[in-house]
Amino acid sequence: MYLPGAGGGGEGDLAELAAGLDFPVSFEPVRYPGWQRSMAEGFSAEILLEELAAEIERKVPSGPIRIMGMSIGGHLGYTIALRLQAKGREIAGLCVVDSFMIESSKATAGWQGRALAQGMDLLRKGRYMTFARFIRSKAWRGLLRLGGKPLLSLVGRVSGSGGMNTLLARDAMADQELSMRLLIVHLAPWLKELDCEPVPLIAPVALLRTKVSARDDLSWMRRCPYVSIYEVPGTHETLFEAENIGEMRKAFGAAAMEFSRAGAAALETPA
């Protein structure tokens, strides 16, 4: 089961990752709710977690469950794994990909420099269509951040209008950025409190992370006593780029083999 980053997607990257492995693997994506659901009265982080856990149980009605979470999906995967384990389900592995700690829904420090570097890298590689999509994405994201809660409240008031739905239906990028923004707004307070008294997940866990995210290793070790940490090259945005996919694949393959060994050892252990 695959829990993506807040922006969703990533299936193409995972297909590329799986293509070069020495063993078969498939990723079943779990979809996050769109902006309409996030704006529904009473919607909360708790309801989101319940719905995601229920979807995973529906897709894997019996047997062991393996979860892979990218970015914010890693935090969700950890919490959902705890909930499923408490219900008696076997968590055969949790693979967390560059899930750094999030303390608020505001942009992290230095985001302008990272965005500039990412845009320049796309131009150097001649990926002009990708660069154009990148600029549109950042423009919508900047507008939603600048508008803050007043803008989101306005969107909520007019969300039932046909014009609003038509506008976002015509612009998939705007729809995606609004959905992502609302998701983070709901989850940020929950994420801030998640590590106040972290519950240990007793299951095999692999953390694949960039060098920058090493600062959060201790938090993940508190959450997951049996975590194995693999450092991969690149940045949060370039993990699956051609120059980094090989090392990413190697780390994922090592983690998958570790999960398999843990499962085999569990079968050999007397009840």
Backbone as CSV, one residue per row, in Angstrom:
resi,resn,N_x,N_y,N_z,CA_x,CA_y,CA_z,C_x,C_y,C_z
1,MET,0.843,-1.181,0.000,0.000,0.000,0.000,0.891,1.249,0.000
2,TYR,0.545,2.199,-0.848,1.375,3.393,-1.015,0.598,4.644,-0.632
3,LEU,1.122,5.371,0.367,0.568,6.652,0.784,1.474,7.750,0.236
4,PRO,0.995,8.538,-0.722,1.856,9.533,-1.378,2.104,10.755,-0.513
5,GLY,2.917,11.674,-1.037,3.084,12.961,-0.394,1.791,13.749,-0.511
6,ALA,1.750,14.922,0.095,0.517,15.705,0.114,0.037,16.066,-1.283
7,GLY,0.953,16.164,-2.231,0.570,16.500,-3.598,-0.028,15.339,-4.362
8,GLY,0.012,14.138,-3.773,-0.523,12.962,-4.457,0.394,12.501,-5.575
9,GLY,-0.071,11.527,-6.329,0.679,11.037,-7.481,1.896,10.235,-7.080
10,GLY,2.879,10.213,-7.978,4.105,9.473,-7.716,4.115,8.072,-8.266
11,GLU,2.996,7.640,-8.875,2.929,6.274,-9.386,3.949,6.027,-10.495
12,GLY,4.197,7.051,-11.308,5.193,6.901,-12.366,6.580,6.680,-11.802
13,ASP,6.910,7.415,-10.732,8.201,7.232,-10.075,8.325,5.824,-9.511
14,LEU,7.248,5.316,-8.921,7.288,3.984,-8.323,7.415,2.903,-9.385
15,ALA,6.783,3.115,-10.528,6.915,2.154,-11.625,8.363,2.084,-12.094
16,GLU,9.013,3.237,-12.165,10.428,3.283,-12.543,11.286,2.606,-11.480
17,LEU,10.933,2.819,-10.227,11.657,2.188,-9.128,11.548,0.667,-9.201
18,ALA,10.338,0.175,-9.452,10.097,-1.270,-9.471,10.710,-1.941,-10.688
19,ALA,10.842,-1.182,-11.782,11.280,-1.777,-13.051,12.665,-2.398,-12.968
20,GLY,13.534,-1.870,-12.148,14.900,-2.378,-12.100,15.197,-3.305,-10.940
21,LEU,14.170,-3.714,-10.195,14.392,-4.595,-9.051,14.522,-6.046,-9.494
22,ASP,15.170,-6.855,-8.668,15.374,-8.268,-8.984,14.201,-9.136,-8.548
23,PHE,13.164,-8.530,-8.003,11.996,-9.287,-7.542,10.742,-8.485,-7.892
24,PRO,9.616,-9.162,-8.076,8.390,-8.446,-8.443,7.833,-7.653,-7.265
25,VAL,7.351,-6.466,-7.547,6.730,-5.650,-6.511,5.683,-4.762,-7.164
26,SER,4.599,-4.540,-6.464,3.553,-3.648,-6.974,3.157,-2.687,-5.863
27,PHE,2.739,-1.496,-6.253,2.349,-0.471,-5.294,0.877,-0.136,-5.519
28,GLU,0.079,-0.300,-4.488,-1.347,0.026,-4.563,-1.547,1.389,-3.918
29,PRO,-1.834,2.439,-4.708,-1.949,3.780,-4.129,-3.221,3.964,-3.310
30,VAL,-3.095,4.719,-2.247,-4.232,5.116,-1.421,-4.486,6.593,-1.696
31,ARG,-5.686,6.923,-2.137,-5.987,8.302,-2.536,-6.405,9.145,-1.338
32,TYR,-5.907,10.374,-1.305,-6.342,11.316,-0.291,-7.615,12.018,-0.769
33,PRO,-8.409,12.535,0.165,-9.646,13.215,-0.238,-9.358,14.517,-0.969
34,GLY,-10.248,14.883,-1.871,-10.129,16.151,-2.572,-10.581,17.303,-1.692
35,TRP,-10.485,18.508,-2.234,-10.790,19.691,-1.436,-12.235,19.729,-0.971
36,GLN,-13.168,19.167,-1.769,-14.573,19.184,-1.360,-14.773,18.416,-0.060
37,ARG,-14.141,17.241,0.036,-14.264,16.428,1.250,-13.596,17.121,2.426
38,SER,-12.453,17.726,2.203,-11.725,18.388,3.289,-12.487,19.576,3.854
39,MET,-13.373,20.168,3.036,-14.139,21.321,3.487,-15.479,20.940,4.096
40,ALA,-15.783,19.651,4.109,-17.053,19.202,4.669,-17.082,19.475,6.174
41,GLU,-18.249,19.803,6.682,-18.396,20.102,8.105,-18.003,18.889,8.947
42,GLY,-17.172,19.127,9.946,-16.775,18.055,10.848,-15.562,17.259,10.408
43,PHE,-15.054,17.529,9.202,-13.888,16.776,8.735,-12.677,17.143,9.589
44,SER,-11.845,16.143,9.899,-10.693,16.366,10.769,-9.600,15.359,10.451
45,ALA,-8.445,15.540,11.074,-7.340,14.596,10.896,-7.744,13.211,11.375
46,GLU,-8.496,13.149,12.471,-8.929,11.855,13.009,-9.821,11.112,12.021
47,ILE,-10.741,11.818,11.408,-11.622,11.193,10.415,-10.813,10.736,9.208
48,LEU,-9.857,11.552,8.785,-9.001,11.171,7.661,-8.261,9.872,7.959
49,LEU,-7.676,9.758,9.149,-6.940,8.554,9.519,-7.851,7.332,9.541
50,GLU,-9.054,7.503,10.056,-10.012,6.396,10.086,-10.353,5.938,8.671
51,GLU,-10.574,6.898,7.784,-10.951,6.562,6.411,-9.801,5.889,5.663
52,LEU,-8.578,6.373,5.867,-7.430,5.771,5.188,-7.169,4.358,5.701
53,ALA,-7.273,4.163,7.015,-7.079,2.828,7.586,-8.142,1.866,7.064
54,ALA,-9.384,2.350,6.963,-10.469,1.505,6.458,-10.242,1.134,4.998
55,GLU,-9.721,2.075,4.215,-9.455,1.772,2.807,-8.364,0.718,2.667
56,ILE,-7.329,0.818,3.494,-6.258,-0.184,3.437,-6.796,-1.558,3.825
57,GLU,-7.631,-1.603,4.849,-8.223,-2.887,5.251,-9.115,-3.450,4.152
58,ARG,-9.812,-2.570,3.463,-10.671,-3.031,2.367,-9.834,-3.610,1.233
59,LYS,-8.702,-2.976,0.945,-7.846,-3.450,-0.149,-7.034,-4.680,0.246
60,VAL,-6.745,-4.811,1.542,-6.005,-5.984,2.039,-6.845,-6.598,3.161
61,PRO,-7.884,-7.350,2.813,-8.811,-7.852,3.833,-8.214,-8.891,4.772
62,SER,-7.141,-9.545,4.374,-6.526,-10.554,5.232,-5.033,-10.636,4.926
63,GLY,-4.288,-11.244,5.845,-2.856,-11.426,5.635,-2.042,-10.220,6.053
64,PRO,-0.728,-10.310,5.893,0.167,-9.220,6.298,0.003,-7.985,5.418
65,ILE,0.298,-6.839,5.996,0.184,-5.557,5.296,1.551,-4.878,5.272
66,ARG,1.946,-4.416,4.091,3.145,-3.594,3.957,2.727,-2.212,3.476
67,ILE,3.305,-1.201,4.083,2.938,0.181,3.779,4.189,0.962,3.392
68,MET,4.059,1.762,2.340,5.125,2.689,1.948,4.543,4.094,1.957
69,GLY,5.215,5.011,2.633,4.725,6.378,2.721,5.781,7.372,2.295
70,MET,5.412,8.251,1.380,6.317,9.290,0.881,5.999,10.614,1.571
71,SER,7.005,11.249,2.149,6.838,12.558,2.765,5.769,12.489,3.856
72,ILE,4.695,13.263,3.733,3.656,13.244,4.761,2.991,11.872,4.852
73,GLY,3.058,11.114,3.763,2.511,9.763,3.773,3.234,8.843,4.739
74,GLY,4.506,9.145,5.047,5.237,8.348,6.024,4.665,8.505,7.423
75,HIS,4.297,9.737,7.784,3.687,9.989,9.089,2.321,9.305,9.181
76,LEU,1.553,9.411,8.110,0.249,8.748,8.079,0.418,7.235,8.151
77,GLY,1.404,6.720,7.419,1.639,5.285,7.409,1.985,4.753,8.787
78,TYR,2.811,5.480,9.523,3.182,5.085,10.889,1.947,4.999,11.780
79,THR,1.115,6.032,11.741,-0.068,6.065,12.600,-1.080,4.997,12.201
80,ILE,-1.282,4.831,10.905,-2.229,3.819,10.432,-1.733,2.420,10.772
81,ALA,-0.432,2.196,10.671,0.138,0.895,11.033,-0.142,0.576,12.497
82,LEU,-0.006,1.568,13.374,-0.314,1.368,14.790,-1.777,0.977,14.980
83,ARG,-2.664,1.649,14.267,-4.096,1.374,14.411,-4.451,-0.023,13.901
84,LEU,-3.900,-0.374,12.770,-4.186,-1.699,12.218,-3.590,-2.794,13.098
85,GLN,-2.408,-2.550,13.624,-1.767,-3.526,14.510,-2.597,-3.723,15.781
86,ALA,-3.165,-2.641,16.295,-3.998,-2.730,17.495,-5.265,-3.552,17.248
87,LYS,-5.675,-3.632,15.987,-6.853,-4.428,15.622,-6.491,-5.871,15.304
88,GLY,-5.215,-6.207,15.455,-4.794,-7.575,15.233,-4.203,-7.853,13.870
89,ARG,-4.058,-6.818,13.031,-3.477,-7.031,11.712,-1.949,-7.056,11.810
90,GLU,-1.338,-7.884,10.956,0.121,-7.985,10.930,0.703,-6.904,10.021
91,ILE,1.607,-6.097,10.566,2.329,-5.106,9.773,3.671,-5.722,9.404
92,ALA,3.791,-6.137,8.153,4.988,-6.852,7.701,6.105,-5.909,7.273
93,GLY,5.841,-4.618,7.287,6.881,-3.663,6.931,6.305,-2.279,6.688
94,LEU,7.020,-1.269,7.150,6.687,0.127,6.870,7.922,0.778,6.269
95,CYS,7.804,1.257,5.041,8.905,1.939,4.357,8.575,3.431,4.289
96,VAL,9.366,4.228,4.967,9.153,5.671,5.050,10.176,6.365,4.152
97,VAL,9.686,7.203,3.242,10.575,7.855,2.278,10.660,9.358,2.555
98,ASP,11.788,9.788,3.086,12.108,11.202,3.309,10.976,11.972,3.984
99,SER,10.475,11.412,5.071,9.397,12.058,5.833,10.005,12.892,6.954
100,PHE,10.198,14.164,6.691,10.756,15.061,7.695,9.650,15.553,8.616
101,MET,10.031,16.053,9.771,9.058,16.497,10.757,8.422,17.825,10.337
102,ILE,7.120,17.923,10.529,6.347,19.105,10.145,5.758,19.713,11.410
103,GLU,6.038,20.992,11.649,5.569,21.641,12.868,4.423,22.610,12.629
104,SER,4.211,23.023,11.390,3.104,23.928,11.088,2.760,23.818,9.615
105,SER,1.651,24.456,9.234,1.236,24.437,7.831,1.952,25.509,7.013
106,LYS,2.818,26.294,7.666,3.562,27.334,6.959,4.706,26.717,6.158
107,ALA,5.187,27.457,5.186,6.325,26.985,4.388,7.554,26.840,5.276
108,THR,8.354,25.807,5.015,9.564,25.600,5.801,10.620,26.635,5.423
109,ALA,11.522,26.902,6.345,12.567,27.904,6.112,13.408,27.539,4.892
110,GLY,13.707,28.555,4.094,14.551,28.345,2.923,13.835,27.805,1.703
111,TRP,12.495,27.851,1.710,11.753,27.260,0.590,12.008,28.012,-0.715
112,GLN,12.232,29.339,-0.622,12.469,30.095,-1.858,13.735,29.611,-2.561
113,GLY,14.803,29.415,-1.787,16.055,28.949,-2.377,15.926,27.565,-2.982
114,ARG,15.192,26.686,-2.291,15.007,25.327,-2.815,14.194,25.342,-4.104
115,ALA,13.158,26.183,-4.135,12.328,26.274,-5.336,13.133,26.821,-6.510
116,LEU,13.958,27.840,-6.248,14.791,28.413,-7.308,15.767,27.371,-7.844
117,ALA,16.395,26.623,-6.938,17.353,25.596,-7.360,16.668,24.508,-8.175
118,GLN,15.462,24.130,-7.757,14.732,23.096,-8.487,14.355,23.577,-9.884
119,GLY,13.885,24.831,-9.978,13.522,25.379,-11.279,14.718,25.491,-12.209
120,MET,15.840,25.957,-11.693,17.050,26.077,-12.510,17.538,24.712,-12.981
121,ASP,17.396,23.709,-12.126,17.813,22.353,-12.501,16.972,21.837,-13.667
122,LEU,15.670,22.116,-13.639,14.800,21.688,-14.740,15.191,22.379,-16.044
123,LEU,15.527,23.663,-15.961,15.937,24.394,-17.160,17.257,23.858,-17.710
124,ARG,18.200,23.566,-16.834,19.488,23.023,-17.279,19.314,21.688,-18.001
125,LYS,18.327,20.923,-17.572,18.086,19.615,-18.186,17.193,19.711,-19.426
126,GLY,16.759,20.942,-19.759,15.917,21.131,-20.934,14.509,20.595,-20.774
127,ARG,14.036,20.471,-19.557,12.690,19.931,-19.312,11.708,21.101,-19.187
128,TYR,11.436,21.708,-20.330,10.682,22.962,-20.327,9.204,22.775,-19.979
129,MET,8.596,21.679,-20.418,7.199,21.426,-20.068,7.066,21.179,-18.566
130,THR,7.997,20.413,-18.025,7.987,20.170,-16.580,8.219,21.471,-15.819
131,PHE,9.090,22.325,-16.359,9.351,23.619,-15.728,8.089,24.479,-15.719
132,ALA,7.344,24.463,-16.827,6.107,25.248,-16.904,5.094,24.764,-15.863
133,ARG,4.969,23.435,-15.716,4.054,22.893,-14.704,4.534,23.247,-13.301
134,PHE,5.845,23.236,-13.120,6.434,23.582,-11.827,6.093,25.026,-11.452
135,ILE,6.218,25.944,-12.406,5.917,27.357,-12.151,4.442,27.540,-11.805
136,ARG,3.551,26.870,-12.549,2.112,26.974,-12.256,1.804,26.441,-10.863
137,SER,2.437,25.325,-10.522,2.220,24.735,-9.203,2.653,25.695,-8.100
138,LYS,3.838,26.284,-8.248,4.343,27.203,-7.235,3.499,28.471,-7.159
139,ALA,2.967,28.910,-8.300,2.128,30.111,-8.312,0.844,29.873,-7.520
140,TRP,0.182,28.744,-7.771,-1.032,28.415,-7.024,-0.725,28.223,-5.543
141,ARG,0.377,27.542,-5.257,0.738,27.286,-3.859,1.021,28.598,-3.133
142,GLY,1.742,29.504,-3.812,2.039,30.796,-3.211,0.779,31.607,-2.960
143,LEU,-0.163,31.570,-3.904,-1.422,32.300,-3.747,-2.206,31.778,-2.552
144,LEU,-2.279,30.453,-2.418,-3.034,29.861,-1.312,-2.376,30.154,0.032
145,ARG,-1.051,30.156,0.056,-0.352,30.493,1.299,-0.531,31.963,1.643
146,LEU,-0.430,32.828,0.624,-0.562,34.262,0.845,-1.966,34.603,1.325
147,GLY,-2.968,33.956,0.725,-4.349,34.212,1.118,-4.678,33.686,2.499
148,GLY,-3.992,32.621,2.905,-4.186,32.066,4.243,-5.613,31.619,4.515
149,LYS,-5.981,31.668,5.786,-7.305,31.203,6.205,-8.450,32.004,5.585
150,PRO,-8.306,33.345,5.412,-9.401,34.084,4.777,-9.727,33.569,3.376
151,LEU,-8.698,33.256,2.595,-8.935,32.748,1.246,-9.575,31.365,1.296
152,LEU,-9.089,30.512,2.191,-9.666,29.174,2.307,-11.116,29.245,2.785
153,SER,-11.407,30.195,3.670,-12.786,30.379,4.127,-13.677,30.834,2.984
154,LEU,-13.154,31.733,2.150,-13.906,32.195,0.983,-14.184,31.042,0.033
155,VAL,-13.172,30.222,-0.203,-13.356,29.056,-1.066,-14.427,28.143,-0.489
156,GLY,-14.425,27.983,0.841,-15.424,27.142,1.480,-16.829,27.675,1.287
157,ARG,-16.986,29.007,1.342,-18.318,29.597,1.200,-18.868,29.445,-0.206
158,VAL,-17.975,29.462,-1.191,-18.446,29.388,-2.577,-18.255,27.999,-3.175
159,SER,-17.840,27.041,-2.340,-17.524,25.712,-2.875,-18.737,25.000,-3.454
160,GLY,-19.915,25.399,-2.998,-21.104,24.738,-3.522,-21.576,25.309,-4.847
161,SER,-20.946,26.373,-5.303,-21.376,26.996,-6.554,-20.849,26.230,-7.755
162,GLY,-21.639,26.236,-8.803,-21.212,25.548,-10.019,-19.973,26.169,-10.619
163,GLY,-19.839,27.508,-10.471,-18.686,28.185,-11.050,-17.379,27.732,-10.436
164,MET,-17.374,27.551,-9.120,-16.157,27.113,-8.430,-15.748,25.723,-8.891
165,ASN,-16.715,24.827,-8.941,-16.428,23.459,-9.374,-15.947,23.426,-10.819
166,THR,-16.546,24.261,-11.658,-16.157,24.299,-13.069,-14.735,24.815,-13.227
167,LEU,-14.395,25.871,-12.465,-13.054,26.448,-12.535,-11.995,25.409,-12.183
168,LEU,-12.197,24.709,-11.083,-11.197,23.742,-10.637,-11.201,22.490,-11.500
169,ALA,-12.354,22.176,-12.086,-12.400,21.023,-12.986,-11.577,21.291,-14.241
170,ARG,-11.470,22.551,-14.627,-10.710,22.920,-15.824,-9.223,23.072,-15.549
171,ASP,-8.857,23.225,-14.294,-7.449,23.422,-13.944,-7.051,22.382,-12.904
172,ALA,-6.533,21.266,-13.376,-6.162,20.174,-12.470,-5.096,20.612,-11.474
173,MET,-4.218,21.524,-11.898,-3.157,21.991,-11.004,-3.740,22.750,-9.821
174,ALA,-4.709,23.635,-10.088,-5.346,24.390,-9.011,-6.090,23.451,-8.069
175,ASP,-6.786,22.475,-8.644,-7.514,21.490,-7.842,-6.554,20.740,-6.922
176,GLN,-5.433,20.306,-7.465,-4.449,19.545,-6.692,-3.829,20.387,-5.590
177,GLU,-3.462,21.630,-5.906,-2.817,22.485,-4.906,-3.783,22.853,-3.781
178,LEU,-5.055,23.094,-4.116,-6.043,23.403,-3.084,-6.270,22.190,-2.191
179,SER,-6.384,21.017,-2.796,-6.571,19.791,-2.014,-5.381,19.562,-1.087
180,MET,-4.168,19.776,-1.610,-2.960,19.593,-0.810,-2.917,20.584,0.344
181,ARG,-3.256,21.842,0.058,-3.203,22.875,1.090,-4.158,22.558,2.236
182,LEU,-5.367,22.141,1.896,-6.359,21.821,2.921,-5.943,20.598,3.725
183,LEU,-5.340,19.630,3.050,-4.863,18.432,3.740,-3.818,18.808,4.794
184,ILE,-2.875,19.671,4.418,-1.820,20.078,5.347,-2.392,20.902,6.498
185,VAL,-3.363,21.760,6.201,-3.991,22.567,7.255,-4.640,21.665,8.300
186,HIS,-5.303,20.606,7.858,-5.939,19.672,8.796,-4.907,18.866,9.583
187,LEU,-3.820,18.483,8.923,-2.868,17.560,9.538,-1.790,18.236,10.382
188,ALA,-1.475,19.503,10.112,-0.356,20.165,10.798,-0.482,20.143,12.323
189,PRO,-1.637,20.502,12.915,-1.733,20.450,14.386,-1.564,19.032,14.924
190,TRP,-2.122,18.053,14.213,-1.992,16.647,14.625,-0.532,16.212,14.564
191,LEU,0.178,16.583,13.505,1.580,16.204,13.358,2.445,16.821,14.456
192,LYS,2.119,18.028,14.859,2.904,18.716,15.888,2.840,17.970,17.214
193,GLU,1.706,17.330,17.498,1.525,16.631,18.770,1.877,15.150,18.690
194,LEU,2.142,14.659,17.490,2.356,13.226,17.295,3.541,12.701,18.092
195,ASP,4.569,13.534,18.282,5.782,13.077,18.955,5.890,13.530,20.405
196,CYS,4.804,14.071,20.957,4.843,14.446,22.374,5.049,13.200,23.232
197,GLU,4.289,12.148,22.930,4.448,10.851,23.590,4.295,9.775,22.519
198,PRO,5.312,9.589,21.682,5.178,8.659,20.557,4.970,7.216,21.011
199,VAL,4.052,6.545,20.331,3.796,5.127,20.604,4.730,4.308,19.724
200,PRO,5.516,3.404,20.290,6.450,2.625,19.467,5.734,1.620,18.578
201,LEU,6.106,1.597,17.325,5.583,0.614,16.377,6.528,-0.582,16.380
202,ILE,6.031,-1.722,16.846,6.849,-2.929,16.909,6.657,-3.695,15.603
203,ALA,7.444,-3.333,14.632,7.367,-3.928,13.295,8.633,-3.531,12.544
204,PRO,8.991,-4.270,11.492,10.153,-3.862,10.688,9.870,-2.557,9.949
205,VAL,10.773,-1.600,10.089,10.598,-0.274,9.484,11.898,0.129,8.802
206,ALA,11.777,0.710,7.623,12.931,1.251,6.902,12.681,2.722,6.611
207,LEU,13.657,3.551,6.910,13.593,4.981,6.604,14.602,5.283,5.512
208,LEU,14.098,5.637,4.325,14.943,6.041,3.200,14.905,7.560,3.161
209,ARG,16.025,8.202,3.456,15.969,9.656,3.559,17.229,10.305,3.017
210,THR,17.069,11.579,2.641,18.197,12.357,2.143,19.046,12.845,3.319
211,LYS,20.205,13.371,3.018,21.117,13.837,4.067,20.493,14.948,4.895
212,VAL,19.735,15.832,4.245,19.124,16.960,4.946,18.155,16.475,6.019
213,SER,17.465,15.380,5.760,16.459,14.876,6.696,17.051,14.075,7.845
214,ALA,18.392,13.965,7.900,19.033,13.210,8.983,18.734,13.820,10.349
215,ARG,18.400,15.094,10.373,18.114,15.765,11.644,16.910,15.161,12.363
216,ASP,16.077,14.425,11.628,14.870,13.849,12.220,15.014,12.361,12.529
217,ASP,16.225,11.828,12.412,16.433,10.398,12.675,15.993,10.006,14.082
218,LEU,16.328,10.831,15.068,16.013,10.496,16.458,14.504,10.373,16.667
219,SER,13.748,11.259,16.025,12.288,11.193,16.145,11.756,9.881,15.588
220,TRP,12.306,9.460,14.458,11.863,8.195,13.868,12.312,7.004,14.707
221,MET,13.451,7.094,15.359,13.899,6.000,16.221,13.025,5.885,17.466
222,ARG,12.495,7.013,17.936,11.563,6.953,19.069,10.248,6.317,18.650
223,ARG,9.810,6.636,17.451,8.559,6.052,16.957,8.709,4.568,16.633
224,CYS,9.835,4.227,16.043,10.036,2.879,15.493,11.354,2.305,16.019
225,PRO,11.318,1.553,17.116,12.558,1.029,17.715,13.372,0.146,16.775
226,TYR,12.712,-0.468,15.783,13.415,-1.397,14.894,13.680,-0.791,13.516
227,VAL,13.775,0.528,13.459,13.968,1.186,12.169,15.396,0.994,11.658
228,SER,15.509,0.747,10.376,16.799,0.745,9.677,16.826,1.975,8.781
229,ILE,17.915,2.730,8.835,17.991,4.000,8.115,18.942,3.876,6.930
230,TYR,18.452,4.288,5.761,19.246,4.265,4.531,19.331,5.691,3.995
231,GLU,20.542,6.200,3.829,20.703,7.534,3.246,20.786,7.416,1.730
232,VAL,19.989,8.232,1.042,19.961,8.207,-0.419,20.365,9.584,-0.946
233,PRO,20.950,9.652,-2.143,21.418,10.934,-2.681,20.269,11.794,-3.200
234,GLY,20.575,13.051,-3.435,19.586,13.961,-4.000,18.887,14.775,-2.931
235,THR,17.833,15.453,-3.353,17.007,16.246,-2.452,15.618,15.633,-2.394
236,HIS,14.782,16.223,-1.553,13.411,15.727,-1.423,12.697,15.703,-2.772
237,GLU,13.021,16.667,-3.624,12.340,16.786,-4.914,12.978,15.944,-6.013
238,THR,14.212,15.463,-5.810,14.920,14.783,-6.908,15.253,13.322,-6.602
239,LEU,14.589,12.736,-5.625,14.879,11.350,-5.246,14.750,10.379,-6.409
240,PHE,13.764,10.648,-7.285,13.477,9.709,-8.365,14.025,10.176,-9.714
241,GLU,14.877,11.205,-9.689,15.502,11.657,-10.931,16.504,10.606,-11.412
242,ALA,16.845,10.673,-12.702,17.701,9.645,-13.314,19.020,9.462,-12.575
243,GLU,19.588,10.563,-12.069,20.891,10.464,-11.416,20.810,9.847,-10.017
244,ASN,19.586,9.729,-9.461,19.433,9.211,-8.099,18.636,7.919,-8.007
245,ILE,17.896,7.570,-9.053,16.979,6.431,-8.976,17.710,5.124,-8.698
246,GLY,18.939,4.986,-9.185,19.689,3.751,-8.965,19.949,3.494,-7.489
247,GLU,20.415,4.513,-6.774,20.683,4.372,-5.341,19.382,4.224,-4.562
248,MET,18.339,4.915,-5.027,17.029,4.785,-4.390,16.525,3.347,-4.522
249,ARG,16.684,2.788,-5.698,16.264,1.405,-5.947,17.059,0.427,-5.084
250,LYS,18.355,0.692,-4.956,19.209,-0.187,-4.147,18.758,-0.169,-2.682
251,ALA,18.474,1.024,-2.159,18.039,1.143,-0.767,16.687,0.482,-0.556
252,PHE,15.772,0.692,-1.505,14.453,0.074,-1.381,14.566,-1.447,-1.442
253,GLY,15.409,-1.944,-2.332,15.605,-3.386,-2.441,16.143,-3.979,-1.154
254,ALA,17.094,-3.284,-0.522,17.652,-3.755,0.748,16.585,-3.769,1.838
255,ALA,15.739,-2.733,1.850,14.665,-2.673,2.844,13.661,-3.803,2.633
256,ALA,13.306,-4.057,1.373,12.349,-5.122,1.069,12.893,-6.486,1.487
257,MET,14.171,-6.720,1.252,14.782,-7.982,1.664,14.793,-8.106,3.186
258,GLU,15.007,-6.992,3.850,14.988,-6.989,5.315,13.594,-7.353,5.828
259,PHE,12.562,-6.813,5.185,11.191,-7.151,5.574,10.932,-8.642,5.384
260,SER,11.416,-9.183,4.275,11.213,-10.608,3.989,11.904,-11.480,5.035
261,ARG,13.116,-11.110,5.420,13.834,-11.875,6.445,13.113,-11.809,7.788
262,ALA,12.581,-10.627,8.112,11.847,-10.481,9.372,10.593,-11.349,9.369
263,GLY,9.914,-11.405,8.205,8.729,-12.242,8.096,9.054,-13.714,8.230
264,ALA,10.150,-14.134,7.607,10.560,-15.538,7.692,10.943,-15.907,9.119
265,ALA,11.628,-14.997,9.813,12.022,-15.255,11.199,10.803,-15.368,12.104
266,ALA,9.779,-14.548,11.829,8.559,-14.601,12.634,7.849,-15.938,12.468
267,LEU,7.878,-16.489,11.245,7.240,-17.782,10.994,7.968,-18.911,11.713
268,GLU,9.280,-18.760,11.869,10.075,-19.809,12.517,10.020,-19.741,14.035
269,THR,9.583,-18.584,14.567,9.540,-18.419,16.019,8.326,-19.137,16.591
270,PRO,8.493,-20.007,17.592,7.351,-20.708,18.190,6.374,-19.723,18.807
271,ALA,5.081,-20.022,18.663,4.059,-19.137,19.231,4.074,-19.211,20.755
